Amino acid sequence: MQPSALDPKHRVKDVCIVNERLYVDLEDGQTVSVPVEIYPRLVNGTDEQRTNWHLIRSGWSIHRPDLDEDINTLVILSGIRPSQS
């Protein structure tokens, strides 16, 4: 799937981690998932840190303040592994 930039249907509705996979529910009803291992900060975070998140960029990105982690929905949808920093 090649997402179009800032398409409202790609806004995040909900987020959870189950069995070391990050699940992102989108406004259009899709759920996408990726392995947590591609986000080292999530891998090393506690359950409390992983569940403390809020939306930024009008719902196109997930921010976890305790882990200093921002995850962009368009990166997940593109299938490209995020750069490690």
Backbone as a ProteinNet text record, in pm:
[ID]
protein_1_A
[PRIMARY]
MQPSALDPKHRVKDVCIVNERLYVDLEDGQTVSVPVEIYPRLVNGTDEQRTNWHLIRSGWSIHRPDLDEDINTLVILSGIRPSQS
[TERTIARY]
83.9	0	88.2	59.5	132.9	39.1	55.3	-37	-15.4	-124.9	-111.6	-83.8	-10.4	29.5	-91	-94	-192.8	-338	-367.3	-504.3	-577.1	-689.3	-759.2	-790.8	-806.8	-838.6	-719.8	-600.6	-483	-457.6	-550.1	-537	-555.1	-482.8	-486	-610	-671.8	-787.7	-748.5	-667.3	-626.2	-494.3	-425.4	-294.5	-284.6	-225.8	-196.7	-79.3	-21	85.8	40.7	41	2.1	102.7	154.7	250.7	363.7	417.4	532	504.3	378.5	341.5	267.7	300.7	233.1	114.6	-5.3	-127.6	-177.9	-205.9	-255.9	-388.7	-495.4	-628.2	-643	-682.7	-697.8	-844	-866.4	-1001.9	-1088.8	-1027.5	-1107.2	-1141.2	-1104.9	-1137.7	-1025.6	-920.1	-806.2	-728.8	-667	-569.5	-441.4	-333.3	-202.4	-116.9	-24.5	63.5	205.3	297.7	439.9	503.4	615.6	683.8	741.4	727.4	780.5	931	998.2	1144.8	1201.3	1119.8	1172.4	1177.8	1124.4	1129.8	1201.5	1334	1411.7	1364	1315.3	1267.2	1144.8	1059.9	944.5	988.1	1083.4	1133.9	1183.6	1255.8	1317.2	1226.6	1109	1017.9	938.9	896.6	810.2	667.4	582.2	441.1	378.2	411.7	357.5	403.6	530.1	581.6	519.2	498	439.7	294.4	221.7	79.7	54	156	141.4	171	66.9	83.1	-29.6	-5.8	-110.4	-79.3	-179.4	-164.1	-105.5	-23.6	31.4	12	46.1	33	-108.7	-207.3	-348.6	-389.7	-325.5	-364.1	-284.3	-181.3	-100.1	23.6	51.3	167.6	132.9	201.6	184.5	306.8	283.6	394.2	388.1	502.8	517.7	619	569.5	658.9	760.6	723	815.3	933.1	914.1	1019	1081.1	1031.4	1076.6	1068.6	953.6	932.5	814.4	835.1	727.9	721.8	600.9	582.8	481.4	523	441	361.4	232.3	144	185.9	226.9	264.6	388.6	477.8	594.8	549.7	459.3	407.3	340	255.8	181.9	273.4	383.9	474.4	549.8	559.4	633.4	783.8	825.9	968.7	1003.8	1113	1158.1	1207.5	1170.1	1215	1365.6	1425.9	1569	1588.8	1696	1725.7	1807.3	1765	1839.4	1859.8
-117.2	0	123.2	213.6	338.8	449.4	497.7	597.4	734	807.9	945.5	1033.5	1138.4	1224.8	1286.8	1276.3	1340.8	1315.6	1195.5	1154.6	1134.6	1200.7	1190.2	1047.2	956.2	818.5	748.6	806.4	747.1	800.8	879.7	927.6	810.6	818.2	712.5	726.7	613.6	608.4	547.6	441	373.6	301.1	269.8	205.1	105.7	-11	-104.9	-194.1	-257.1	-353.5	-486.6	-589.2	-723.8	-821	-909.5	-1010.1	-951.4	-840.2	-772.8	-723.2	-689.4	-624.2	-495.6	-391	-263	-262.9	-246.6	-240.4	-96.7	-46.8	89.1	81.2	122.4	129.5	266.3	267.2	392.1	433.9	559.4	614.6	542.4	486.4	420.5	275.5	229.8	95	-6.3	31.2	-58.6	-69.8	-185.2	-202.9	-249.1	-179.8	-219.5	-258.2	-351.4	-390.3	-409.6	-384.2	-402.1	-461.2	-531.2	-583.4	-469.1	-482.3	-381.4	-367.4	-474.1	-473.4	-366.2	-314.9	-210.3	-74.4	-67	54.5	22.1	34.5	-3.9	60.4	182.1	246.2	173.9	125.1	47.1	-87.6	-151.3	-281.2	-267.4	-160.2	-141.6	-72.4	-30.9	38.5	-55.2	-3.8	-79	-77.4	-162.7	-162.5	-25.3	36	168.2	272	268.7	362.8	337.2	211.8	177.3	220.8	218.5	253.5	402.5	478.6	623.6	687.8	714.9	774.8	874.8	963.9	1053.6	1087.2	1140.4	1172.8	1311.6	1324.8	1453.9	1468.4	1584.3	1612.7	1582.1	1627.7	1611.4	1466.1	1377.4	1236.2	1150.1	1205.7	1127.1	1066.4	1102.6	1047.2	1014.4	915.3	869.2	914.6	979	1024.9	952.8	896.7	835.4	920.6	1010.5	1104.8	1037.4	929.8	862.2	797.9	769	703.7	798	920.3	1016.5	954.4	894.7	821.5	880.1	911.6	954	855.1	805.4	709.1	767	783.5	842.3	733.4	754.8	658.6	632.5	735.6	716.4	628.2	632.3	543.7	398.9	375.6	240	189.6	272	230.8	209.9	279.6	265.8	133.1	69.2	-55.7	-36.5	88.7	118.2	116.8	46.8	45.3	184.1	231.1	363.9	366.1	481.9	494.9	489	430.2	416.5	535.8	595.4	709.6	693.8
0	0	0	-87.6	-92.6	-46.1	77.3	129	65.8	55.4	9.3	130.9	110.6	221	290.3	419.4	503.9	463.6	423.8	393.8	527.2	548.5	677.1	720	626.2	664.6	731.1	723.2	786.1	926.2	976.1	1113.6	1210.4	1319.5	1420.1	1507.5	1532.9	1622.1	1756.6	1753.1	1876.1	1851.9	1959.9	1953.7	2068.3	2040.9	2149	2108	2206.8	2183.9	2241.8	2156.5	2197.1	2138.9	2223.9	2178.7	2095.8	2145.9	2083.1	1940.8	1913.8	1788.3	1822.9	1748.3	1762	1666.6	1720.7	1640.6	1639.4	1518.8	1502.5	1428.5	1497.3	1435.5	1371.6	1245.6	1171.1	1163	1133.3	1124	1020.3	915.2	810.9	844.6	966.3	1008.4	990.1	918.3	901.8	1032.7	1052.4	1159.1	1093.1	1121.7	1070.7	1190	1166.5	1275.2	1224.8	1314.8	1287.1	1412.1	1395	1513.7	1598.3	1726.6	1818.9	1802.9	1764.8	1755.5	1661.9	1570.9	1482.2	1550.5	1670.4	1751.7	1882.6	1885.8	2004.5	2134.9	2128.2	2251.4	2305.7	2216.2	2261.2	2318.8	2252.7	2301	2443.9	2471.5	2602.7	2703.7	2662.5	2752.3	2841	2953.5	3043.6	2988.5	3043.3	3001.7	3025.8	3137.1	3168.5	3065.7	3028.7	2928.4	2792	2758.4	2628.3	2615.9	2727.3	2720.9	2738	2773.1	2784.6	2649.3	2574.1	2441.2	2417.6	2324	2274.5	2128.8	2062.5	1921	1903.4	1800.5	1760.9	1610.3	1557.9	1413.7	1362.9	1435.5	1397	1381	1455.6	1452.1	1357.2	1294.1	1200.8	1265.5	1391.5	1460.2	1604.2	1657.4	1794.3	1873.4	1986	2070	2204.1	2243.1	2375.6	2452.5	2539	2606.7	2698.3	2764.1	2855.4	2782.6	2654.5	2575.7	2473.3	2466.6	2365.5	2226.2	2195.4	2070.4	1994.6	1867.2	1777.7	1662.9	1635.8	1527.5	1429.6	1306.1	1201.6	1129.6	1117.9	1051.8	907.4	836	696.1	682.2	779.3	777.1	794.7	888.8	908.7	781.1	722	601.8	480.6	478.1	363.3	363.6	482.1	490.9	504.9	513.3	528.1	675.5	708.1	846.7	883.7	1001.9	1043.1	1064.8	1047.5	1074.6	1224.2	1266.2	1409	1453.8	1564.6	1618.9	1766.3
[MASK]
+++++++++++++++++++++++++++++++++++++++++++++++++++++++++++++++++++++++++++++++++++++

